[in-house]
Amino acid sequence: MTTEPKRNQMTPLRRRLIVLVTAVLLLAGLGTGMVLRAADRADRANRPQAGGPAVSGGKVTLGQKDRLMFVNAAAGPHRTAVASVPSTEPGSGRTASDLKCARFYAAAGTGVCLQSDTGVLKQNNRALLLDSDLRTRHTYSLAGTPSRARVSPSGRFVAWTVFVSGESYASAFFSTRTSILDTRTMRLTPSLETFSIDLDGRSYKAADVNFWGVTFAADDDTFYATLNTDNKTYLVRGSISRQTVTTLIENVECPSLSPDGTRVAFKKRVLSRTDLWREYVLDLRTLKETPLAERHSVDDQATWLDDETVAYALPAEGKVGASDLWSVPANGKGTPRLLIAGASSPAPL
């Protein structure tokens, strides 16, 4: 004679199903909570703050002369919008476009906008190739979080760097991917890691190779970038047509080529395995390094406003996640000055 199980007795299968459903509900609740908190922070950041800069919506194009473009970081409805101010009056009221970006750069009527939307399960990251009116010509999916963006002086080439893992160059473990797009042929090089490497005069290959921070020369072939391998960083000179890079000097990150093509501004790690950097300028003919007057740690790819001045972003004091743009003479003299409060990603037209 068999005995029927009690109606309220829980079978192993039923227990597993309950555990699974509970876990799914908890994860869904956690994800929803995170999204709601992020939305609340964004809502607060999108409200104008007393004493903030004057920002108004309007027409912004890459054809405007003597303007300085940037990503507006000031709180208000135009936060993260591409904006511009007169180059001679960077502290004046700014005009904001409808385009919003995490990173931005432009030259010769060509722009690039890196965007990142945070979802419950993953980020949606993309690069927008822009025309002179900031209209999207093409959209490219990105493999990670936006980090750096550049356009060649002629507007022919565009480069971007993303974090594939890790979220900063100070992370213990991070991986980057740097791509170059030919806007004439629309040929995309998905990763510079496919390029041949000449390190100290020898052909070099390694699994830990990373590139970031491209800056272009005026010949539409030469570029400079950072190569990271074996816990060392190098300045490399590259050729797009030959798909090669050659190391020049160690301890160089996020290079930026001067308009006259003779110098590179870069951030130099002050202490090994730290997130402290000083801004320097390197003479490409002599490889002489000149420390700039900025004493704060600069974690940015500097931009040359002209042949004598570089601009860069620093965290805004007392404002989490916000940044200000500063400038400093490129000869190592003078003192830093606030260029634009609540801004990042400068691009002089």
Secondary structure, 3 states (H helix, E strand, C coil): CCCCCCCCCCCHHHHHHHHHHHHHHHHHHHHHHHHHHHHHHHHHHCCCCCCCCCEEECCCCCCCCCEEEEEECCCCCCCCEEEEEECCCCCCCEEEEEEECCEEEEECCEEEEEEEEECCCCEEEEEEEECCCCCEEEEEECCCEEEEEEECCCCCEEEEEEEEECCCCCCCCCEEEEEEEECCCCEEECCHHHCEEEECCEEECCCCCEEEEEEECCCCCEEEEEEEECCEEEEEEEECCCCEEEEEEECCEEEEECCCCCEEEEEEECCCCCCCEEEEEEECCCCCEEECCCCCCCCCCCEEEECCEEEEEEECCCCCCCEEEEEEECCCCCCCEEEECCEEEEEEC
